Amino acid sequence: MLHTILNIFLITLLVAGTFSTLLGLLTIFYWFKPADKPNDESNRINNITSWWIGLTRPEVLGTSYKLFRQDVMDNIKDINK
């Protein structure tokens, strides 16, 4: 019984860890992939900076973009207009 519970716990950790690792790798990939024209290399730094600001200070994004100030349903209604 205890062995089964431990196996379920370990499988859950494995799945969660795999998802988190893949999400992190995807983030790093998008940070370092070459920028499309007319963007230059400095946009990579801007992308990383925007990600960090969004992660650590969401209130800054809320005051910067109308999309982040509104409720999700309000955003959907704006798209449907």
Secondary structure as GFF3:
##gff-version 3
##sequence-region A 1 81
A	DSSP	alpha_helix	2	32	.	.	.	ID=ss1
A	DSSP	alpha_helix	42	56	.	.	.	ID=ss2
A	DSSP	alpha_helix	58	64	.	.	.	ID=ss3
A	DSSP	alpha_helix	66	69	.	.	.	ID=ss4
A	DSSP	alpha_helix	72	80	.	.	.	ID=ss5
###
